Amino acid sequence: MSKGTRQTLNSSFARNHYDVVIAGARCAGASTAMLLARRGLRVLVVDPLRYGSDTLSTHALMRGAVLQLHRWGVLDAVRASGAPPIKATTFHYGNETIEVPIKPRDGVDALYAPRRTVLDPILVDAAREAGAEVVYGQSVVDVTRDTNGRVRGARIAGTDRRPVDVSAELVIGADGLRSRVARIVEAQVVYTAPHAACSIYGYWQGIPLQGYHWFYEPNVSIGTIPTNDGATCVFALIPQARFMERRRAGIETLFDGALAAVSPELRDQARSTVPFQTLRAFPGSPGFLRRVVGPGWLLVGDAGYFRDPITAHGITDALREAELISRAITADGDRGLQEYQAGRDELVMGLLDVTDRIASFEWSLEEVKEHHLELNRQMKAEVDVLLALD
Ligand SMILES: Cc1cc2nc3c(=O)[nH]c(=O)nc-3n(C[C@H](O)[C@H](O)[C@H](O)COP(=O)(O)OP(=O)(O)OC[C@H]3O[C@@H](n4cnc5c(N)ncnc54)[C@H](O)[C@@H]3O)c2cc1C
């Protein structure tokens, strides 16, 4: 990539010109930064929050994500964090229980579910180690363009709100579901999914379930995700419309009711120990696909593609996209990126569709089982794409 015009050095960043400026320093932004920096690009990442902060998200990783962490050499740091190995996923459809063991292959012998306060800093550390500059307390507030309208840099502001212009060959929005970069560049939404579910979750010590457990009953799903510090994340999902109708009851009541409807035993376990964090709720947001490639800009992670959290696949998506997009940037420039866009659409449409069908709650227990088989096929296809990169 060519060097841009050198301006007076600003005080917030080491340079005035970068190959790539990335908005957002979590799973999508930090891993894209790490991969691009490892390929020798000069990368700046900014995020308004602080290093190691939490975000509204549970954190179950699927095989594709663990494969990526292994390949990138950061899986040992995840293991060292104390996130327990997940050796099986157990599906409960009413009274039927199906346990699916995690088969050891391709460097993945278990899944993991590190807290976001653990995973995101591991990726940021790896990005910094690769040479990327990661600056917290700063947001991309606008882009700068040349006379042809191509994005040529980012306007970045800290809490003092005094903006600084940094020029770049590419500006990447890895700034999540409500992406400001996507809004600024007017990235077109090409598909919106019709459904959304509400998620409520919290953390408990001493829940005796091992591995991931996903439970399904009409109009409700609950589950458990073992994570760092001996804690288990317990979550409940209900249709968004039901949440809107009943939210005045309070999220504690809705959560307790969901657990009671599906697993009174789990509710009793949760009631008998003290949660160590208050419950958090996500009211739901329909899935969407945006165009993710434009002149001088890209979107990665939730900024470009959101699917309901019910299939716990967003982080896995973000890590896969980071890999594919960084290869496309460094391999073939603009042509590679156009091909990336087409490939991305094809790869994720099936995932988005089956996720939306599960989030609709318009299924019988037999039907949701079929949806999971379809989801499993989609995830195998995703892993095949990643393995083919070798
Ligand atoms: C309730 C819930 C549960 C979930 N559970 C799971 C799960 O179990 N497994 C799973 O894989 N996925 C799960 N997800 C999805 C997952 O959280 C997302 O897919 C993932 O966080 C996307 O990562 P990201 O890096 O694209 O965006 P984010 O994690 O949202 O990070 C975006 C970052 O951009 C920063 N930012 C925002 N605006 C700007 C700006 N203007 N300039 C610079 N930076 C900016 C933000 O501060 C933030 O740090 C869940 C989501 C929800 C809501």
The ligand as an ORCA input file, in Angstrom:
! r2SCAN-3c Opt
* xyz 0 1
  C     -27.006    -11.168     24.628
  C     -25.980    -11.622     23.635
  C     -25.414    -12.867     23.785
  C     -24.464    -13.315     22.861
  N     -23.894    -14.524     23.027
  C     -22.967    -14.966     22.175
  C     -22.325    -16.231     22.355
  O     -22.593    -16.978     23.314
  N     -21.401    -16.618     21.431
  C     -21.087    -15.836     20.372
  O     -20.245    -16.238     19.552
  N     -21.650    -14.629     20.173
  C     -22.575    -14.181     21.054
  N     -23.146    -12.954     20.864
  C     -22.750    -12.154     19.693
  C     -21.419    -11.442     19.944
  O     -21.499    -10.689     21.132
  C     -21.114    -10.501     18.778
  O     -21.316    -11.168     17.561
  C     -19.676    -10.011     18.868
  O     -19.494     -9.243     20.020
  C     -19.326     -9.163     17.653
  O     -18.038     -8.680     17.826
  P     -17.587     -7.307     17.157
  O     -16.137     -7.180     17.465
  O     -18.066     -7.284     15.756
  O     -18.436     -6.187     17.897
  P     -18.500     -5.766     19.423
  O     -18.123     -6.900     20.308
  O     -19.843     -5.166     19.606
  O     -17.386     -4.653     19.577
  C     -17.514     -3.416     18.940
  C     -16.538     -2.444     19.583
  O     -16.568     -1.245     18.787
  C     -16.459     -0.142     19.652
  N     -17.000      1.023     18.969
  C     -18.286      1.393     18.827
  N     -18.384      2.520     18.123
  C     -17.104      2.890     17.816
  C     -16.561      3.970     17.096
  N     -17.318      4.924     16.547
  N     -15.213      4.050     16.978
  C     -14.426      3.089     17.522
  N     -14.900      2.035     18.195
  C     -16.230      1.936     18.345
  C     -17.259     -0.548     20.877
  O     -16.869      0.208     22.005
  C     -16.914     -2.027     21.007
  O     -15.827     -2.223     21.882
  C     -24.097    -12.473     21.770
  C     -24.674    -11.225     21.619
  C     -25.598    -10.802     22.545
  C     -26.196     -9.422     22.376
*
